[in-house]
């Protein structure tokens, strides 16, 4: 195409040029839609492959308006799901130090090195 006049690709009259413009605009809208969908799909794929952070500790809360901590669990304890939230090691240690019970199944106090002698 080197040396050719780009105007030779288009019709010479206004009416047909406007039709070409409309078609190009419609094509541009479609391309932008496809790009947006591809970006969305890429973001979804990236979030699916992100590892879920492992919860090491959970604190179980009581029922009622106050919802005080009632038990400390390890993150993989099967009894910790109801009314529990993820906790840091420091939060778990603090809860045990304040008298919150350790789970008798997973023995979070033992895992935290806080067994009473």
C-alpha positions, -999 to +999 in steps of 0.1 A: +000+000+000+031+022+000+027+051-023-011+048-027-034+076-017-056+064+013-085+084-002-087+059-030-101+034-005-132+055+002-162+065-019-160+101-033-195+113-023-207+125+011-236+102+015-215+070+011-187+085+033-213+090+060-223+053+057-187+042+060-184+064+091-215+048+107-202+013+100-167+022+114-184+037+145-205+005+150-173-016+146-154+005+171-183+002+197-182-036+192-144-038+196-145-017+228-172-041+241-151-071+233-121-054+250-141-047+282-153-083+283-118-097+278-105-074+306-134-086+329-127-122+321-090-117+328-097-101+362-120-130+371-094-155+361-068-138+382-090-137+413-098-174+409-061-183+409-053-163+439-047-185+470-072-180+498-053-169+529-052-196+555-069-188+588-047-200+617-070-190+645-107-185+651-126-169+680-161-181+685-187-157+699-217-162+720-253-155+710-273-125+722-268-087+719-233-087+735-217-116+716-187-120+739-159-144+729-166-178+743-140-201+727-107-200+708-101-225+680-074-234+656-082-223+620-089-258+608-111-269+637-143-284+624-164-271+653-153-235+648-176-225+620-207-213+639-205-177+651-167-175+647-144-150+631-108-153+619-083-140+644-046-132+645-023-152+668-021-121+691-059-119+693-061-156+702-034-154+728-051-123+743-085-140+744-070-170+762-052-147+787-085-130+794-101-163+804-118-173+771-120-211+769-099-231+745-117-256+723-114-291+739-113-307+704-085-287+686-067-276+718-059-241+706-042-233+739-017-262+733-011-251+697-004-216+710+019-229+737-003-217+766-011-249+784-014-245+821+010-266+841 
